[in-house]
Each structure stands twice: as structure tokens, then as C-alpha cells.
Amino acid sequence: MMLQALGLALVGAVAALPSGPAAFESNHVYRSPSRQVDALRVETAQIFEGLGKRWTDTYTGNVTFPYGVASGDPYDDSVILWTMPRKLDLGGLYGGNAWPPICLHWIVSATNTDFSVDNSVQNGFVQTTEDVRYAVKVEATGLKPYTKYYYRFESCEGADLGVSPVGHFKTLPAPDDEATKIRLAVFSCSNLPFGFFNAYGNAANHSDTLDYVQHVGDYIYEYKNGDYGDGTAIGRVPQPDREITSLQDYRDRYAQYRTDPDLQELHRTLAWQAVWDDHEVADNTWAKGSADSNDTLQGQVGDYQFSERKAKAVRAYYEWMPIRQVDTDDKLRIWRNFKIGKLADMIMLESKTDLYYNTDEIIAVADSPDRSMTGSKQQQWFFDRMDESSERGATWRLVMQQVVFSRVNYSIATGGSTEFNVDAWEGYRYQRDKILEHIESNKINNTVILSGDSHATWISDLKRENQTYDPVTGAGALGVEFAGTAVSSPSSYGHGPGYTEAVYRGIAANLTEASPSLQYAEGQLRGYFELTITPEEVTCDVFGFYEQETRNTNVTHVASFSTKKDSNKLTRPLNNGTVPVYGALGAGKSA
């Protein structure tokens, strides 16, 4: 098929469209991840000009879809659809030449059996090239609110030359819709060499009971094998086997992760809303560096100083994740929000952390007004979104961010030298109090913070320090936090032969005893949690896996917690009055 016969995405009947760079404009992958950072854009005009010299036709051979399909960032009337085809040149026509663009026809249908153009809801053409490793992201528009759709990609030369798996997604309810129930699955911290992604598989196995997936960060890890997990024995050695720093390194690491069958299936069956944490770039990233890098020659890792490395990591994330282009005031930030009918607003933040070796300095300045987890622009954006959500009458405010928000006392539980974990909001106590003060002074009810990062489960009431709070009844709380454990990364309590069930349970009990607002702690199991959101309450069901060295479905329903509308605290008695097998409940167990 000639390049000149194709153009922007089509809706309805197939027809010829303008030639030239427009042929690629429907593919969002070529855009910059941020509208404010044009340097990360892949210029389609230059690509088209180069193609005129290198090749005149699109690829006409077989295509495969080894990384499956994905959908994400749904609105009430549109969604992002993703895939990444590969050429299967059985006849050797192209002799391994990388340059001919691949043309795909994407089709959205109301059923999973009829993908004819005449009966499609939306359809269009899109092209992709080696410049973006043949990644494809299109926006399907004109959809109905809170409706399930099916989609697939096929070769423009005909489905007999290649067709993707069939994916499906739901659009969001319209902002003024009175949604009665939404179900979410919330994940974080999937480390490939530490074990299999059984948590993803469990959610995928009952995806028909869920609406959307939220991932709060550490979707990949940047380490070489052995630095943080050794996958040799289970056949999960990270590729390339080095600390990744270049654009191709990050692309290859995502490619390896996306061949995992459970991750691929969860992407196929549900639309995702995702934010990054630190390991999508490097450990403990912040504005000017990471735990092992900065913008100096001494802080260079591989061939790159930190800012260039981060730009390449963000570019790869944008190519591989079904995420929209963001439009924020800061560079390379990912904060954004979604309206889920009148039921809830999802407000997604990006946070920063400490660097291990500067812990003492962080403790000294944690109460400083000049220290900020989010930066002043993002904080003001967050306050505006919280106010807007309350004023428009949304029942719940779901704040999706990376690190544990509530205060947790570690030293009594673990014998550590540092009383609190400053690699979380505890290292930003002044800003945390300003956030809680804003919630309190503006009478914003029904705040639910969703967190990850820590590789353990923490269920807490939100409280201001030095304010009256009763841990038994929850009186004085301003909201709740549900912080989930890791998909596969090891426990922050510690791990190894000496960590028996009794040891894990003892640490959890000490943590809840030493931390008044912490109402449940569990650190032994890997897993995730699911939220059921109704106008009356939000329920958090915690799911865990005991064993990660094999791919298995041996899931445990660990515990269940809820918060009722306008109560701004966890419902007592905790876990419906039942003592969980794993972990330990806080003081609210006796209410």
C-alpha cells in the first residue's frame, strides 16, 4: 500500500486521506510526553522526508503482535489504544530492511465478534516506523460514557496478514452521571527477577468484575541482575543485563516486561491509569538526580548524566504505556485527574523522595516550609483539584500517588536507628500538614489516598500531628489511606530464611502499636488491593500471594476495610471484627 494513500485516523467508511506527514499524526507516540517539552517529540515531517529517500511503500508482509494490546487514560468519550507490531517477513521480500512503515487498521466494536468496518463504532488507519520501534498509540473518540467496547488492530493489507488479540475497555461515566458502583484494582512495584506477576494474573482472571486498573509506580526496575533480585533460577534475568540508562535500554526492559503473560493479559482486559514512581528512571529520583546519579561527570551512569537519562526514560515510558500526552506547567511531570461521574474524582500526583545517604539531613529539614515533595506548582494544582471536586459535588476524592502518606514509627518495630521513614511523606512533614490543613479548613470530606512504593500493606486514618485523634474510634481523622504491597518486590520488613510468619506478624504488631493512626500492617505477602466505590462507602479488599517463585493462582483474600461517606475514618470494627491470618490490626479492632 502506498504511503500517499494513507493519512489521519478514519471514522466510518475507509477513504483516502491527505498525504505527507499527516499519515503519521494519528499516532500519538510521535508526540512529546509533555506539551511543554517539545524536544522529546519525534518529528514526523522529517521521518516522512527520509522515507521518501529510503522507501516508497508500506510494509506488505505478515505482522505479529508479541506485546499484545493495551488501553488507558479513559475519558467518558474517548480512550488511548496501544500496540507494538513486529514484521514477520516470511518471504524475505524486504531482506531485513527496517525502514518500510507498518500500516495498521484499528477498529472499535460494540461486540467481540464483529470487527467489520460497516458495523464498527470507530475505526481508522495509523502508521508507525522504526524511529519509535513501531509503537502505536491512537485515540478512539466519539464513544458513549461508561460503556464496554472491544477493539483490535490488523494489517492494512488485510487481517490475513496479521491481527492483534482482541482487547476491551470501559469509558468513564460522564462527569454528571450518578454512577452507583465502580471497581478498581491498584498495583505497584513489579520487579521481574524477584518473582512472577501473579497479582496481575489474579485481577485479569476476574477482570469482568472490575472497571479499571490503577498503577502507582515502579512498573519496571532499572537494575542489572543481582543488584536487586536475581532471576537466574526462575528464568527472569533482566534484559539488557546492566543498569539501564539509554533510550534503547529502557525500550528493551519494557519489551521484556510486556512479554509477561499476566501483565499482558491485564493490559488486554482493562483500561489502565498509571503514574510513575522512581524506578521507571532510577532509584529515588528527585528534581536534580537519583540515588546514584546527577548532572555532573562524577554523577554520570553509563553515557548519561541524570537529566538526559530521565528524558530517555520518560520517552520510553510514553512509547510503551497507554497514557495521554500531559499538559502541565512543569517539565516531565505526569500529574493529571479524571472525573468518574458524580461518584469520584481521581487525582494523580507525582512525588519525590530522599537518597538513602542523606537521611540525617532530611530528618533535620523535614519540618521546613522550603521542603516539598511535589513542588509548589503541583501542590497548588492539587489544592485546586480538591476544591473543584468538592464544589462540583463529587462524593469521593481518590488521591493516587506513590509513597506512604501517613506517619509510621519503624524503630520500635525493627530496632532501626531511624525512627521514621523519610523515604516517604514523613520526610516532608511540613507539606503533609499543609495538605491536611487544606482538607480540614476547607471542609473537604471523603478523601481516600492510594499509595504504593513500600512493598507492604498499610491501612491508616489520616490525621494531623498534634491534633486530637482517638485511634480506637477514629474520631479526629480527616480521611483514610490505603497503601498496597508490591506485585513482586520484596518486603520492606526484610526477607530471607529468618523471616518466618511469626517474625512478620510480630513486626506488624509492633508497627501498629507504635503508630496510632496505622490501623493495619502486613509485610509478608506480595499482592495488590481492589476498591469498590459506591455513593455510601469505599471498600478496600487486600489480596496476597505467599509464593512468587512460580506462576500460580494461590491467592489469599487477606483483609477488608472500608470508610463510610462523610465519616472520614476507617469503619470500626476493623476487618468486620475478624482477626486476619496475616498482619496485625491497630487500636480500632476493639471499637
Secondary structure, DSSP 8 states (H G I E B T S, - for coil): -BGGG--S---SS------TTHHHHT-GGGS-SBTT-GGG---HHHHHHHHHHH-SB---SEEE-TT-EEEE---SS-EEEEE--EEE-TT-TTTT---S-EEEEEEEESSSS---STT-SEEEEEEE-GGGTT-EEEEE-S--TT-EEEEEEEETT-GGG-B---EEEE----TT-----EEEEEE----GGG---HHHHHHHHTGGG--EEEE-S-SS----TTTS---TTTT---SSSS---SHHHHHHHHHHHTT-HHHHHHHHHSEEEE---STTTSTT-BTTEETTEESSSTT-BTTB-HHHHHHHHHHHHHHHS----B--SSTT---EEEEETTTEEEEE-------STTHHHHHHHTT-TT--SS-HHHHHHHHHHHHHHHHHT-SEEEEE-SS--S--B-HHHH--S-SB-TTTGGGGHHHHHHHHHHHHHTT---EEEEE-SSSSEEEEEE--TTS---TTT-TT--EEEEE---SSS--TT--STT--HHHHHHHHHHHHHH-TTEEEEE-S-EEEEEEEE-SSEEEEEEEEES--SS----EEEEEEEEEETTT-S--SSGGGG---SSSEE-GGGG-
